[in-house]
Every structure is written in C-alpha cells, then in structure tokens.
Amino acid sequence: MVRSELLQKMRNLHPNILSKDMEKIFEIIFLEFTKAFKRDENIEIRGFGTYKVTKRKARIGRNPKTGEKNIKIAEKKAIKWKMSKTFFNRLNKKFTDINISDTY
C-alpha cells in the first residue's frame, strides 16, 4: 500500500471530512514524524510499533558500478522499526492461537 491508497481509504472511511482536509491531516502527521526524527526522538504508536533513529557509523566501502575501492561513506541516520506485541499477535493469529499441548 502506498500513501495515495491509504489516503483514499481514509477518505472512504470518513466521507464527512473534506478531501483537502484529509490531505492536510496526512501532511501534518508526516511533517511531525520528520521533525521528531531530526531531533533524534523515537516515535511510539501503541498497538502498532516503535520507530527509532539510529546512526550508521562512517565506513570504507566500494563503488559497485566501477569497482573502485576505499570510498569513504559518511556517517548517517537510519530508522529502525519494531512491531508491538499486539500487532505481532494480530499478524500471526494462527501462530499464536496454537497451544503447545495441541501439538503433542
């Protein structure tokens, strides 16, 4: 699912909210996410997961196109996501419904 599909689903679920307003809501949410990540803050959405900003260390790499070695790759930020237990259980309902005693 891409952003436009999610936006369309939200418009269908809430037809009383104007389309422009729904787009503005999405813009505000994503803008706040970006600002929080720039401040190195984590974002936790209960029942879904946690986004955490991590730093990747500077390192030496190679250019795969030319094969040139010893290219310096600068330090940069990356985002890691960890799903919540609630989301894991919803996603793996069949897995979590099976009791150990049922398999013996």
C-alpha positions as CSV (number, residue, x, y, z in Angstrom):
1,M,0.0,0.0,0.0
2,V,1.3,3.4,-0.9
3,R,0.4,6.8,0.6
4,S,-2.2,7.6,-2.0
5,E,-4.0,4.3,-1.4
6,L,-4.0,4.9,2.4
7,L,-5.3,8.4,1.8
8,Q,-8.1,7.1,-0.4
9,K,-9.1,4.5,2.2
10,M,-9.3,7.2,4.9
11,R,-11.4,9.4,2.6
12,N,-13.8,6.4,2.1
13,L,-14.0,5.7,5.8
14,H,-14.7,9.4,6.7
15,P,-16.7,10.9,3.8
16,N,-17.8,13.8,6.0
17,I,-14.2,15.2,6.1
18,L,-13.2,17.2,3.0
19,S,-10.6,15.7,0.8
20,K,-8.3,18.7,1.2
21,D,-8.6,18.5,5.0
22,M,-7.7,14.8,4.9
23,E,-4.6,15.6,2.8
24,K,-3.7,18.3,5.3
25,I,-4.0,15.9,8.2
26,F,-1.6,13.5,6.4
27,E,0.8,16.3,5.7
28,I,0.8,17.4,9.4
29,I,1.3,13.8,10.6
30,F,4.3,13.1,8.3
31,L,5.8,16.5,8.9
32,E,5.7,15.9,12.7
33,F,7.3,12.5,12.2
34,T,10.1,14.1,10.2
35,K,10.7,16.8,12.8
36,A,10.8,14.2,15.6
37,F,13.3,12.1,13.6
38,K,15.5,15.2,13.0
39,R,15.5,15.8,16.8
40,D,16.6,12.1,17.3
41,E,13.3,11.3,19.0
42,N,11.7,8.0,18.9
43,I,8.0,7.6,17.8
44,E,5.8,5.0,19.5
45,I,2.4,4.2,18.1
46,R,0.7,1.9,20.7
47,G,-0.6,-1.3,19.1
48,F,1.5,-0.8,16.0
49,G,5.2,-0.3,16.8
50,T,8.1,1.9,17.6
51,Y,10.3,3.9,15.2
52,K,13.8,4.5,16.4
53,V,16.5,6.7,15.0
54,T,19.9,5.1,14.8
55,K,23.2,6.3,13.5
56,R,25.3,4.3,11.0
57,K,29.0,4.8,11.5
58,A,31.2,6.2,8.8
59,R,32.9,3.4,6.9
60,I,35.0,2.5,3.9
61,G,33.2,0.9,1.0
62,R,33.4,0.4,-2.7
63,N,31.6,1.7,-5.8
64,P,29.7,-1.4,-7.2
65,K,29.4,0.3,-10.6
66,T,33.1,0.9,-11.2
67,G,34.6,-1.5,-8.7
68,E,36.7,1.3,-7.1
69,K,37.6,0.5,-3.5
70,N,38.3,2.7,-0.5
71,I,35.5,5.1,-0.9
72,K,34.6,6.9,2.3
73,I,31.0,6.6,3.3
74,A,29.9,9.3,5.7
75,E,28.0,8.7,9.0
76,K,24.2,8.9,8.5
77,K,21.0,8.4,10.3
78,A,18.7,5.5,9.7
79,I,15.3,4.5,11.0
80,K,14.5,1.1,12.6
81,W,11.0,-0.2,13.2
82,K,10.0,-2.8,15.8
83,M,6.4,-4.1,15.8
84,S,4.4,-4.2,19.0
85,K,3.3,-7.4,20.6
86,T,-0.3,-6.6,19.9
87,F,0.5,-6.1,16.2
88,F,2.6,-9.3,16.1
89,N,-0.3,-11.3,17.6
90,R,-2.8,-9.8,15.1
91,L,-0.5,-10.5,12.2
92,N,0.3,-14.1,13.4
93,K,-3.1,-15.0,14.8
94,K,-2.9,-18.7,13.6
95,F,0.6,-19.0,15.1
96,T,-0.4,-17.5,18.5
97,D,-3.7,-19.5,18.7
98,I,-2.0,-22.8,18.6
99,N,-1.3,-24.2,22.1
100,I,1.8,-26.3,22.7
101,S,-0.3,-29.1,24.2
102,D,-2.3,-29.3,20.9
103,T,0.9,-30.4,19.0
104,Y,1.6,-33.4,21.2
